[in-house]
């Protein structure tokens, strides 16, 4: 049976769509559906909440950073073993970069490409009938994007519900739910978004609470009925990324991932830093590496573990090293093991991993901690400056994310500032999402490379 899909969208960030999505995912699971969550755009935190709610791995779907063939493979893979796929929009439904070819990075691109209806979450606090004007605008703004129904969120009273709901239904849009104001539904946040799922106290109970609210507030059966067959095509060259591929538990049937649609594995055995300080690695990359036959060997720097000397490459992903800088600085075995590994084999760090590869990291309290010193830069979280946006990198040398001359698309999102650039050679020439040059970026020394940029896919 073909899986069905629906997109949960909103006019802006902060409308409550994440809480609605997580509660809806669990509520659908309670009804016996096999349901999978996905996140539009480059947000690397929300997919873990989707997985916690459903028991199936989440995935990012980014129409700007991912080639169309990769998107098709990821969406086709998301349908494997699922009855319903729920895609949570990033920011506002139509928000993205200016792009004439359906590659803006918005959830609206996914609605068009895969023929998916949209469930619109409207925060109606501070308005009533005016919500109908907002809904009307969404309904007519883009003929290729269909609003199937509306959820009223943060409703203050029964009268408030009647006024807003009746006005919206009068323009021909069904209202399938009304969520009252409830501060307990709010998920805790940190500077890069939600506090990670792995850090959330009693996460399963919180998700059950959200599901209870959605079951009281939404017509779950009506929402399930709005979902439509997902129009996604996967080929032998661009195979689906399924749950089994992301766990490596099923035969791959002879199919392999091509460098044209995903980053090839940087080695046969990949030492991957994984703990509370190193958490941000896109699920589709792990799935693609495993599907290509690579083995992931996790280690914990916070537990003072070193990378396995039998691995071919070491990868330090992003995360929150600034929250654990003192413990990382004191991890002597980690430091010695990284130095030993880097003398013989490639090491790459992204964002938080890049910070740890440098000489020093100043935490939010202004305390400076010694880092690995495998690259010469120093960073500060005390001198905060938000850096956010799509990035396109042309590599200046071979490294674990590609070969010299390769173009890789990804995303930059951090508050740390570079206080000392050091003397290392640059890793890449960087442009923003619209091709505006931003100059040289990152660092490389010997077999060590790093950058604030999170790689998502090759730019093909």
Secondary structure by P-SEA (a helix, b strand, c coil): cccccccccccccccaaaaaaaaaaaaaaaaccbbbbbbccccccaaaaaaaaccbbbbbbbcccccaaaaaaaaaaaaccccbbbbbbcccccccccccccccccaaaaaaaaccccbbbbcccccccaaaaaaaaaaccccccccccccccccccaaaaaaaaaaaaaaccccccccccccccccccccccccccccccaaaaaaaaaaaaaaaccaaaaaaaaccccccccccccccccccccccccccccccccccccccccccccccccccccccccaaaaaaaaaabbbbbbbbccccccccccccbbbbbbccccccaaaaaaaaaaaaaaaaaaacbbbbbcaaaaaaaccbbbccccbbbbccccccbbbbccbbbbbbbbbbbbcccccccccccbbbbbcccccccccccccccccccccccccccccccccccccccccccccccccc
